[in-house]
Amino acid sequence: MGNKGKRQKYYIERDLSWMYFNRRILQEAAKDGVPVMEKMSFLGIYSNNLDEFFRVRIASLNRIAASKEKALKDNRETAKTTIKEINKLNATYNREFEQTVADVTAELAAHGIRLLRDTELNEEQQRFVRNLYSDKLNGLTNPVWLSEIKELGGSGDDGIWLGVKRTMWNEQKKPRADYALIKVPANVTGRFVVIPPSDGFSNIMYIDDVIRFCLPLIFIGSGKCTFEAYSFKFTKDAEMEIDNDLDFGVLQKVASGVKSRKRGEPIRVIYDETMPRDLLKKIMARIGIDKLDTIVSGGRYQNHKDLMAFPDCGKTDLKYPRLTPIEKCELEGEEGIMDAVHRRDRFIHVPYHSFNSFIRLLREAALSPDVKEIRATLYRLARDSKVVKTLICAARNGKKVTVVIELLARFDEESNIKWSKKMQEEGIEVIFGVEGLKVHSKLVYIKSRSGDIACIGTGNFHEGNAKVYTDYLLMTSRPSIVREVARVFDFISKPFRQVRFRELLVSPNEMKPKLLRMIDAEAKEARDGREAWIKIKINHITDTDIINHLYEASKAGVRIDIVLRGNCSLVPGVEGLSDNIRAVGIIDRYLEHSRILIFCNAGRPKYYLGSADWMPRNLVNRIEVLTPVYDAAVQRDLLRTVEYGLRDTTNGRIIDGHGTNAFPDGEAFRSQQELYESYLAEDKSERCMRTKADITEENAENTRI
């Protein structure tokens, strides 16, 4: 089923709503009370997000806008309008960004950390920088004369460039200028250099400024001249051109597509606004920008994504206090996790809980003589993946291991290809997804003589993500669910078989129509005068059919509360249409990523968790899974997570369809902190109860003796 629903007047284009989301990250960097090093990180995240957005989404819009196909006329006009609106927002937000960078830099100085420019060094620091050039930079900073460069767009877009203007004077004292480019080797040297302290400050320099200072050394032998250097960067179309007519496998196609990224066309340029016009004109001519592309004048420094790795100079008090992931008491001890799951459903909620519990479950399965088979879907993999290593351990121990790996996980393809080859070498059966359908579901199936187990998650089985993404992982032995998880793997293996699911919601099969029916059922309850509500925690809502049905439910009187991270094409709070819909977006230390759906269901609430957002790509073009949740303890936890998000007044912002991002009213409440403290208190209570039970048992044993 496609996304053919008629677009409401109140529908925000996906890419505009994304700009509003990314601005929430920028606003967090400007907010009082956020530690200054965390502000630097948010600035880096904002910049990195914007780079990827232009590489992928704006690249797609540009392709549509440039299309000559008659059938794409409406899409073409929408794309052109959206690009213009995004460029306006980008210009506005860029001014906010530059001001925020200046404010945060000043705040750093107030804490004794100072950014020095090339013109601000004392004699000791100048010697340090010259020695740094001799030891490390010499040979890494090789200028190329602009006159020798025909096209710059063919170069990689993963760094910063310095445009250098060298001015010399002849005997008549007439100036003559020539121009060169230097690629800043930040990928080798790092972006920031800690230099000797002075005046009570810890001092840091951008590597860009180190190069500026060293220009006389780089151009040694030039005679009497002056140098000016101005930074710029460009972003290229990252869409992979995979020729499906080529006669080789999916693996080779994707590997080829990854390499083809370097040949993408530039679509955005950001440059130092003080750059002389003559130098700017020459650079632009060699990059090759057209009228639909984005050109932004900015500050002295580009590639602010590097701020995510800004040195803290040992001042850890300028960051959030570390929250140690909780090792759940019920999943520790001598009892195996598989035995615990056979007694009742278990869950972990990372990063509040430790991902180690999942690794331990896999390890138990890899070693257990009862386990005969393990199947897993893997979307993104850590570079040093414990998950893969444990699955390899299972294969070496004689288990049949099948892994479905998604090669088209954007920007992680190379890592996934590497691991897929390693797994094949170890005897694991590797399935490279389904042609035309991304496998985005998060599933593990463990076949065991003592009872099968399934894991259904909202996020990737990725140790790195589990430290910063909020995700649920349900572990269950309920036969009705476990059987259907096994059938999802059968469907992936043979995607053209007709498979029906009674418990799971599976896309592209029947997830969307079932979701629409549940929304409509709430509307009917409301029209009949009965209690009706929907509570959702999700990343994105852009599907027009879903939005139209939510609007109809709101008009019928259904209360709809949404905790939503990113794209939101729905407009809450419109009188007579969506005045019963409320949406809150949370930006905090962790990236909100879990998907939770709760429907009133005539007083018998239905709970779901899983991998799917409410976007056409998830509901139509991917294999996604949502599982019902029946365990009362897990249900209570899911409800608390959603309700805490809705109560968040310190890090939650009201989503209104206009990008205002105002804070909700009410007492100060920070949902992520409150959740962590609740989990900590519960675990402490559980350990205390276990200790008392152990003492009671020991006393009883002593009495018997």
ChimeraX attribute file (.defattr): number of C-alpha atoms within 10 A of each C-alpha:
attribute: neighborCount
match mode: 1-to-1
recipient: residues
	/A:1	13
	/A:2	14
	/A:3	16
	/A:4	10
	/A:5	13
	/A:6	9
	/A:7	15
	/A:8	14
	/A:9	7
	/A:10	17
	/A:11	18
	/A:12	19
	/A:13	17
	/A:14	20
	/A:15	22
	/A:16	20
	/A:17	25
	/A:18	23
	/A:19	20
	/A:20	23
	/A:21	24
	/A:22	22
	/A:23	22
	/A:24	26
	/A:25	22
	/A:26	25
	/A:27	19
	/A:28	20
	/A:29	28
	/A:30	22
	/A:31	14
	/A:32	10
	/A:33	10
	/A:34	16
	/A:35	17
	/A:36	23
	/A:37	25
	/A:38	20
	/A:39	28
	/A:40	26
	/A:41	22
	/A:42	25
	/A:43	28
	/A:44	23
	/A:45	21
	/A:46	24
	/A:47	24
	/A:48	17
	/A:49	17
	/A:50	19
	/A:51	20
	/A:52	17
	/A:53	20
	/A:54	22
	/A:55	23
	/A:56	18
	/A:57	17
	/A:58	25
	/A:59	24
	/A:60	17
	/A:61	22
	/A:62	20
	/A:63	14
	/A:64	19
	/A:65	22
	/A:66	13
	/A:67	14
	/A:68	11
	/A:69	9
	/A:70	9
	/A:71	9
	/A:72	13
	/A:73	14
	/A:74	10
	/A:75	15
	/A:76	21
	/A:77	13
	/A:78	15
	/A:79	22
	/A:80	17
	/A:81	13
	/A:82	19
	/A:83	21
	/A:84	14
	/A:85	13
	/A:86	19
	/A:87	16
	/A:88	13
	/A:89	15
	/A:90	18
	/A:91	16
	/A:92	11
	/A:93	17
	/A:94	19
	/A:95	14
	/A:96	16
	/A:97	23
	/A:98	16
	/A:99	14
	/A:100	20
	/A:101	20
	/A:102	13
	/A:103	14
	/A:104	19
	/A:105	18
	/A:106	15
	/A:107	16
	/A:108	19
	/A:109	15
	/A:110	11
	/A:111	14
	/A:112	16
	/A:113	21
	/A:114	20
	/A:115	19
	/A:116	16
	/A:117	16
	/A:118	19
	/A:119	10
	/A:120	10
	/A:121	19
	/A:122	12
	/A:123	9
	/A:124	12
	/A:125	17
	/A:126	19
	/A:127	12
	/A:128	15
	/A:129	23
	/A:130	16
	/A:131	13
	/A:132	16
	/A:133	20
	/A:134	13
	/A:135	10
	/A:136	12
	/A:137	22
	/A:138	14
	/A:139	10
	/A:140	15
	/A:141	18
	/A:142	16
	/A:143	17
	/A:144	14
	/A:145	14
	/A:146	19
	/A:147	10
	/A:148	8
	/A:149	12
	/A:150	11
	/A:151	14
	/A:152	17
	/A:153	21
	/A:154	15
	/A:155	15
	/A:156	16
	/A:157	21
	/A:158	14
	/A:159	17
	/A:160	23
	/A:161	21
	/A:162	23
	/A:163	27
	/A:164	24
	/A:165	20
	/A:166	19
	/A:167	16
	/A:168	17
	/A:169	14
	/A:170	9
	/A:171	6
	/A:172	6
	/A:173	8
	/A:174	9
	/A:175	12
	/A:176	11
	/A:177	14
	/A:178	13
	/A:179	21
	/A:180	20
	/A:181	21
	/A:182	20
	/A:183	18
	/A:184	22
	/A:185	19
	/A:186	17
	/A:187	9
	/A:188	10
	/A:189	13
	/A:190	14
	/A:191	21
	/A:192	20
	/A:193	20
	/A:194	14
	/A:195	19
	/A:196	16
	/A:197	15
	/A:198	13
	/A:199	7
	/A:200	9
	/A:201	15
	/A:202	20
	/A:203	21
	/A:204	21
	/A:205	19
	/A:206	19
	/A:207	21
	/A:208	28
	/A:209	19
	/A:210	21
	/A:211	23
	/A:212	21
	/A:213	21
	/A:214	22
	/A:215	19
	/A:216	16
	/A:217	15
	/A:218	18
	/A:219	14
	/A:220	9
	/A:221	8
	/A:222	12
	/A:223	10
	/A:224	10
	/A:225	14
	/A:226	14
	/A:227	16
	/A:228	15
	/A:229	25
	/A:230	23
	/A:231	26
	/A:232	25
	/A:233	19
	/A:234	27
	/A:235	25
	/A:236	27
	/A:237	25
	/A:238	28
	/A:239	18
	/A:240	21
	/A:241	16
	/A:242	16
	/A:243	12
	/A:244	11
	/A:245	6
	/A:246	10
	/A:247	9
	/A:248	10
	/A:249	10
	/A:250	18
	/A:251	16
	/A:252	14
	/A:253	18
	/A:254	20
	/A:255	17
	/A:256	15
	/A:257	19
	/A:258	21
	/A:259	12
	/A:260	15
	/A:261	18
	/A:262	18
	/A:263	16
	/A:264	21
	/A:265	21
	/A:266	26
	/A:267	25
	/A:268	23
	/A:269	19
	/A:270	20
	/A:271	24
	/A:272	21
	/A:273	16
	/A:274	13
	/A:275	20
	/A:276	14
	/A:277	10
	/A:278	11
	/A:279	19
	/A:280	17
	/A:281	11
	/A:282	14
	/A:283	20
	/A:284	15
	/A:285	12
	/A:286	15
	/A:287	20
	/A:288	15
	/A:289	18
	/A:290	11
	/A:291	7
	/A:292	17
	/A:293	18
	/A:294	23
	/A:295	18
	/A:296	16
	/A:297	16
	/A:298	19
	/A:299	21
	/A:300	17
	/A:301	19
	/A:302	20
	/A:303	20
	/A:304	18
	/A:305	20
	/A:306	20
	/A:307	21
	/A:308	19
	/A:309	14
	/A:310	18
	/A:311	15
	/A:312	16
	/A:313	12
	/A:314	8
	/A:315	12
	/A:316	11
	/A:317	11
	/A:318	16
	/A:319	16
	/A:320	13
	/A:321	9
	/A:322	7
	/A:323	11
	/A:324	13
	/A:325	19
	/A:326	19
	/A:327	17
	/A:328	22
	/A:329	14
	/A:330	14
	/A:331	22
	/A:332	13
	/A:333	9
	/A:334	6
	/A:335	10
	/A:336	14
	/A:337	22
	/A:338	25
	/A:339	13
	/A:340	17
	/A:341	21
	/A:342	17
	/A:343	12
	/A:344	12
	/A:345	19
	/A:346	21
	/A:347	22
	/A:348	23
	/A:349	24
	/A:350	22
	/A:351	24
	/A:352	28
	/A:353	23
	/A:354	19
	/A:355	23
	/A:356	18
	/A:357	17
	/A:358	20
	/A:359	19
	/A:360	18
	/A:361	19
	/A:362	24
	/A:363	18
	/A:364	17
	/A:365	27
	/A:366	26
	/A:367	17
	/A:368	15
	/A:369	13
	/A:370	14
	/A:371	21
	/A:372	18
	/A:373	19
	/A:374	24
	/A:375	23
	/A:376	23
	/A:377	24
	/A:378	25
	/A:379	25
	/A:380	24
	/A:381	25
	/A:382	18
	/A:383	14
	/A:384	13
	/A:385	15
	/A:386	18
	/A:387	21
	/A:388	22
	/A:389	16
	/A:390	20
	/A:391	27
	/A:392	21
	/A:393	19
	/A:394	25
	/A:395	22
	/A:396	16
	/A:397	14
	/A:398	15
	/A:399	24
	/A:400	18
	/A:401	23
	/A:402	23
	/A:403	23
	/A:404	23
	/A:405	25
	/A:406	25
	/A:407	27
	/A:408	25
	/A:409	18
	/A:410	15
	/A:411	13
	/A:412	17
	/A:413	20
	/A:414	17
	/A:415	16
	/A:416	22
	/A:417	21
	/A:418	11
	/A:419	19
	/A:420	24
	/A:421	13
	/A:422	15
	/A:423	21
	/A:424	15
	/A:425	11
	/A:426	14
	/A:427	16
	/A:428	22
	/A:429	17
	/A:430	18
	/A:431	17
	/A:432	21
	/A:433	24
	/A:434	19
	/A:435	10
	/A:436	8
	/A:437	20
	/A:438	21
	/A:439	27
	/A:440	27
	/A:441	27
	/A:442	24
	/A:443	28
	/A:444	25
	/A:445	24
	/A:446	24
	/A:447	21
	/A:448	17
	/A:449	9
	/A:450	11
	/A:451	17
	/A:452	21
	/A:453	26
	/A:454	26
	/A:455	23
	/A:456	25
	/A:457	27
	/A:458	27
	/A:459	26
	/A:460	23
	/A:461	27
	/A:462	21
	/A:463	20
	/A:464	16
	/A:465	20
	/A:466	23
	/A:467	19
	/A:468	16
	/A:469	21
	/A:470	21
	/A:471	27
	/A:472	25
	/A:473	24
	/A:474	22
	/A:475	26
	/A:476	24
	/A:477	23
	/A:478	18
	/A:479	13
	/A:480	12
	/A:481	22
	/A:482	24
	/A:483	17
	/A:484	21
	/A:485	26
	/A:486	19
	/A:487	15
	/A:488	23
	/A:489	20
	/A:490	13
	/A:491	17
	/A:492	19
	/A:493	15
	/A:494	12
	/A:495	16
	/A:496	8
	/A:497	10
	/A:498	8
	/A:499	15
	/A:500	15
	/A:501	17
	/A:502	9
	/A:503	16
	/A:504	22
	/A:505	24
	/A:506	27
	/A:507	25
	/A:508	20
	/A:509	19
	/A:510	17
	/A:511	21
	/A:512	24
	/A:513	16
	/A:514	13
	/A:515	16
	/A:516	16
	/A:517	12
	/A:518	17
	/A:519	25
	/A:520	18
	/A:521	18
	/A:522	27
	/A:523	27
	/A:524	17
	/A:525	20
	/A:526	21
	/A:527	16
	/A:528	11
	/A:529	11
	/A:530	15
	/A:531	17
	/A:532	25
	/A:533	25
	/A:534	22
	/A:535	21
	/A:536	23
	/A:537	29
	/A:538	27
	/A:539	23
	/A:540	24
	/A:541	21
	/A:542	23
	/A:543	26
	/A:544	22
	/A:545	22
	/A:546	22
	/A:547	23
	/A:548	20
	/A:549	18
	/A:550	26
	/A:551	27
	/A:552	18
	/A:553	29
	/A:554	25
	/A:555	20
	/A:556	23
	/A:557	24
	/A:558	29
	/A:559	23
	/A:560	23
	/A:561	21
	/A:562	24
	/A:563	31
	/A:564	28
	/A:565	26
	/A:566	24
	/A:567	25
	/A:568	31
	/A:569	23
	/A:570	29
	/A:571	23
	/A:572	24
	/A:573	17
	/A:574	14
	/A:575	9
	/A:576	12
	/A:577	19
	/A:578	24
	/A:579	18
	/A:580	22
	/A:581	23
	/A:582	19
	/A:583	25
	/A:584	25
	/A:585	28
	/A:586	29
	/A:587	22
	/A:588	19
	/A:589	16
	/A:590	17
	/A:591	16
	/A:592	23
	/A:593	22
	/A:594	27
	/A:595	28
	/A:596	28
	/A:597	22
	/A:598	22
	/A:599	21
	/A:600	21
	/A:601	18
	/A:602	15
	/A:603	11
	/A:604	8
	/A:605	13
	/A:606	17
	/A:607	24
	/A:608	20
	/A:609	27
	/A:610	29
	/A:611	27
	/A:612	29
	/A:613	22
	/A:614	22
	/A:615	23
	/A:616	21
	/A:617	19
	/A:618	25
	/A:619	25
	/A:620	19
	/A:621	18
	/A:622	21
	/A:623	27
	/A:624	27
	/A:625	28
	/A:626	25
	/A:627	23
	/A:628	17
	/A:629	20
	/A:630	14
	/A:631	13
	/A:632	10
	/A:633	12
	/A:634	17
	/A:635	18
	/A:636	11
	/A:637	15
	/A:638	24
	/A:639	18
	/A:640	14
	/A:641	20
	/A:642	22
	/A:643	18
	/A:644	18
	/A:645	27
	/A:646	27
	/A:647	20
	/A:648	25
	/A:649	22
	/A:650	20
	/A:651	23
	/A:652	27
	/A:653	25
	/A:654	22
	/A:655	30
	/A:656	19
	/A:657	21
	/A:658	11
	/A:659	18
	/A:660	13
	/A:661	19
	/A:662	14
	/A:663	16
	/A:664	18
	/A:665	12
	/A:666	10
	/A:667	10
	/A:668	12
	/A:669	17
	/A:670	18
	/A:671	24
	/A:672	22
	/A:673	13
	/A:674	15
	/A:675	17
	/A:676	18
	/A:677	14
	/A:678	13
	/A:679	18
	/A:680	19
	/A:681	12
	/A:682	14
	/A:683	17
	/A:684	14
	/A:685	13
	/A:686	15
	/A:687	15
	/A:688	12
	/A:689	12
	/A:690	14
	/A:691	12
	/A:692	12
	/A:693	12
	/A:694	12
	/A:695	12
	/A:696	12
	/A:697	12
	/A:698	12
	/A:699	12
	/A:700	11
	/A:701	10
	/A:702	9
	/A:703	8
	/A:704	7
	/A:705	6
